[in-house]
Amino acid sequence: MSFIPRQEQELYPRTKPQNRFNMFASLKNHPFAVEAFFESSLVLTFAVPKEEVQHLIPECLEMDVFDDKWAFIAVAMVQTKSLRPKGFPRMLGNDFFLIGYRVFVRYVNLAGKRLRGLYILKSETDKKKMEFFGNIFTHYKYTTTDIYQGGVDGSLEIRSGKSDFQLRVDLSAGDNIPLPSGSPFADWKEARRFAGPLPFTFTYDPAEKKVLIIEGVRENWTPKAVRVLSQRFSFVEELGFSAIRLANAFVIRDIPYYWKKGKIEQWHKKEEGFKVS
């Protein structure tokens, strides 16, 4: 029995548990724009036979393939500075190291436009604060890990004991470095088509068949090719690909970046023979 007067019950109705759940769940849909400064973004892209990647992405997305053969998995390592809700003072921002494992994908929106973007498989950060708030306001599955960064004579090493990965790159090499051995690309111009991050990131709710679209906005985006001296990522190895090869590696520095508020679309499976203009 409720002891709240009837008049007050009408003015202040109790929130049903399901409504409270829906309210908290909606917070994960990137409910406000976020901005940051990228001190550096180092991205390695791996080529994998497309048949081995299909099961990793939801039904609403298609793989972004090259030469009708290769799909791509990217590992992005980003040093962010002053990450905060867009419009907030820089002094209220936080500095985080972020790692993202993504699949290159395409999505046809309700307007019939084909959008290039990324589907997140896993995200890591060096601080519990980012894990906590990242998992409240996004679907990116953040965990906290240890990160070591160091280098000498123009090289950079990034490694983690907990996440079991190691990377060494040569940042001093000039513009004429060769593509990684076995890369499917003929030259760096081709390779730049698959240099993340891409403009859009997608999340899918299979129960509701809704797609969350998050658009990133950047300026002065000029990826520089880097030479990879050694690399190993346990998470990528555990995906169990029979054939995987490093396709490219790029770095960008000192870039203002922001993500728009998430946009949700209802997804409808297209009938066979449907063509996008």
C-alpha positions in Angstrom: 0.0 0.0 0.0 1.2 3.5 -0.8 1.1 6.2 1.9 1.6 9.0 -0.6 -1.6 11.1 -1.0 -3.4 10.5 -4.2 -2.9 14.0 -5.5 0.9 13.7 -5.0 0.9 10.3 -6.7 -0.6 11.9 -9.8 2.0 14.7 -9.7 4.9 12.5 -9.0 4.2 9.0 -10.4 6.6 6.3 -9.5 9.1 5.3 -12.2 8.4 1.7 -13.3 11.5 -0.6 -13.1 11.4 -1.2 -16.8 11.4 2.6 -17.5 14.3 3.0 -15.2 16.2 0.3 -17.0 15.4 1.9 -20.4 16.6 5.2 -19.1 20.0 3.9 -18.0 20.3 1.8 -21.1 19.8 4.8 -23.3 22.8 6.5 -21.6 25.0 4.1 -23.5 23.9 5.6 -26.8 26.4 8.4 -26.8 23.8 10.9 -25.5 26.0 14.0 -26.0 28.9 15.2 -28.2 32.4 14.6 -26.9 35.6 16.3 -27.9 39.3 15.7 -27.3 42.8 16.5 -28.7 44.6 13.6 -30.3 48.3 14.0 -29.4 48.9 10.8 -31.5 46.9 8.1 -33.1 48.8 5.1 -34.3 46.8 2.6 -36.3 47.8 -0.9 -37.6 45.5 -2.5 -40.2 45.5 -6.2 -40.8 44.1 -7.9 -43.9 42.1 -11.1 -43.4 40.2 -13.2 -45.9 36.7 -11.8 -45.8 35.0 -15.2 -45.2 36.7 -15.3 -41.8 35.5 -11.9 -40.7 31.8 -12.0 -41.5 30.7 -13.7 -38.3 32.3 -10.8 -36.2 29.9 -8.1 -37.5 26.1 -7.8 -37.0 23.5 -8.4 -39.8 23.0 -4.7 -40.4 26.6 -4.1 -41.6 28.6 -5.4 -44.5 32.4 -5.7 -44.6 34.4 -3.0 -46.3 36.5 -5.2 -48.6 39.4 -4.7 -51.0 39.8 -6.6 -54.2 36.7 -8.6 -53.3 38.9 -10.7 -51.1 40.2 -8.9 -48.1 38.4 -7.6 -45.0 40.3 -5.5 -42.5 40.8 -5.5 -38.7 42.4 -2.3 -37.2 44.2 -1.9 -33.9 44.2 1.8 -33.0 46.3 3.3 -30.1 45.4 6.8 -29.3 46.8 9.3 -26.8 44.0 11.7 -26.0 44.2 14.9 -24.1 41.4 16.9 -22.4 38.6 14.4 -23.4 35.3 16.0 -22.2 31.7 16.7 -23.2 31.8 19.1 -26.1 31.6 22.7 -25.0 33.0 22.1 -21.6 36.2 24.0 -20.6 39.4 22.2 -21.5 40.4 22.2 -17.8 37.6 19.8 -17.0 38.8 17.2 -19.5 40.9 14.1 -18.8 43.9 12.5 -20.5 43.6 8.8 -21.5 45.4 6.3 -23.6 42.8 4.4 -25.6 43.1 1.1 -27.6 40.4 0.0 -30.0 40.1 -3.2 -32.0 37.7 -2.6 -34.9 36.4 -4.0 -38.2 36.2 -1.9 -41.3 32.5 -1.9 -42.4 29.8 -0.2 -44.4 26.2 0.7 -43.6 23.4 1.8 -45.8 21.3 4.4 -43.9 17.6 5.1 -44.2 18.4 7.8 -46.8 20.1 5.2 -49.0 23.6 6.5 -48.4 26.5 4.1 -48.0 28.5 5.1 -45.0 32.1 3.8 -44.3 33.0 3.2 -40.7 34.1 0.9 -38.0 32.5 -1.8 -35.8 34.1 -2.1 -32.3 35.1 -5.5 -31.1 36.9 -4.4 -27.9 38.2 -1.3 -26.2 40.9 -0.8 -23.6 42.2 2.2 -21.6 44.9 2.9 -19.1 42.6 4.4 -16.4 39.6 3.1 -14.4 37.8 6.4 -14.7 37.6 6.0 -18.5 36.5 2.4 -18.2 33.7 3.5 -15.8 32.3 6.4 -17.7 33.1 4.8 -21.1 30.9 1.9 -20.3 28.1 4.1 -19.0 27.9 6.3 -22.1 29.0 3.9 -24.9 28.7 0.3 -26.0 32.5 0.0 -26.5 33.2 -2.7 -23.9 36.1 -0.9 -22.1 38.5 -2.7 -19.8 41.5 -1.2 -18.0 44.9 -2.4 -18.7 48.6 -1.5 -18.1 50.3 0.5 -20.8 54.0 1.1 -21.2 55.3 3.6 -23.8 59.0 4.3 -24.4 61.5 4.7 -27.2 65.0 5.6 -28.3 66.6 6.8 -31.5 63.3 7.5 -33.3 61.6 4.2 -32.4 58.5 3.9 -30.2 57.5 0.8 -28.2 54.0 0.3 -26.7 53.3 -2.8 -24.7 51.0 -4.3 -22.1 51.6 -7.3 -19.8 47.9 -7.7 -18.8 46.6 -7.5 -22.4 49.7 -9.3 -23.8 50.6 -7.2 -26.7 53.8 -5.5 -27.9 54.5 -3.1 -30.7 57.7 -1.4 -31.9 57.6 1.1 -34.8 60.2 3.3 -36.4 59.0 6.9 -36.5 62.1 8.4 -38.0 61.8 6.7 -41.4 61.1 9.0 -44.3 58.3 9.0 -46.8 59.7 6.2 -49.0 59.3 3.3 -46.7 58.0 0.0 -48.2 54.6 -1.4 -47.5 54.6 -4.3 -45.0 55.6 -7.6 -46.6 52.5 -9.3 -47.9 50.3 -6.3 -47.9 47.4 -6.6 -50.4 47.9 -2.9 -51.5 50.0 -1.9 -54.5 51.1 1.4 -52.9 50.5 3.7 -49.9 47.9 5.7 -51.8 45.7 2.5 -52.0 46.6 1.8 -48.4 45.4 5.2 -47.2 41.8 4.2 -48.1 42.0 1.8 -45.1 43.7 4.2 -42.6 41.5 4.6 -39.6 39.7 6.0 -37.8 36.9 6.4 -40.4 34.1 8.9 -40.1 31.5 6.7 -38.5 31.2 4.1 -35.8 28.3 1.7 -35.6 26.6 -0.3 -32.8 23.7 -2.6 -33.3 20.9 -3.7 -31.0 19.7 -7.1 -32.4 16.6 -7.3 -30.2 15.2 -3.9 -31.3 17.0 -4.0 -34.7 18.3 -0.5 -34.2 21.6 0.9 -35.4 23.4 3.6 -33.4 25.5 5.8 -35.6 28.3 8.0 -34.2 30.0 10.5 -36.5 33.5 11.7 -35.8 34.7 15.1 -37.1 38.3 16.0 -37.6 40.5 18.6 -39.2 44.0 18.5 -40.9 43.9 14.7 -41.2 47.1 13.6 -42.9 48.2 10.1 -41.9 51.9 9.4 -42.1 53.1 5.9 -43.0 55.3 4.2 -40.4 57.5 1.2 -40.5 56.6 -1.6 -38.1 59.6 -3.3 -36.5 57.7 -5.9 -34.5 54.1 -6.5 -33.4 52.0 -9.0 -31.6 48.4 -8.7 -30.2 47.0 -11.6 -28.3 43.4 -10.4 -28.8 43.9 -10.5 -32.6 45.6 -13.9 -32.4 42.7 -15.3 -30.3 40.3 -14.5 -33.1 41.7 -17.6 -34.8 42.2 -16.3 -38.4 43.9 -18.9 -40.6 45.6 -16.2 -42.7 46.3 -12.7 -41.5 48.8 -10.1 -42.7 49.8 -6.6 -41.7 48.4 -4.3 -44.5 49.5 -0.8 -43.4 50.4 1.3 -40.4 49.9 5.1 -40.1 50.3 7.7 -37.4 48.7 11.2 -37.1 49.6 13.8 -34.5 48.1 16.9 -32.9 44.6 16.7 -34.2 41.4 18.3 -32.7 38.6 15.7 -32.8 35.0 15.4 -31.7 32.2 12.9 -31.8 28.7 14.0 -32.5 25.8 12.9 -30.4 24.7 9.4 -31.4 21.9 8.9 -33.9 19.6 5.9 -33.9 18.0 4.4 -36.9 15.5 1.5 -37.2 17.1 -1.1 -39.5 15.1 -3.1 -42.0 16.6 -5.9 -44.0 16.7 -5.1 -47.6 15.1 -7.5 -50.1 17.3 -9.3 -52.5 17.9 -7.2 -55.6 17.6 -4.0 -53.7 20.0 -1.4 -55.1 21.5 1.7 -53.5 21.8 4.7 -55.6 
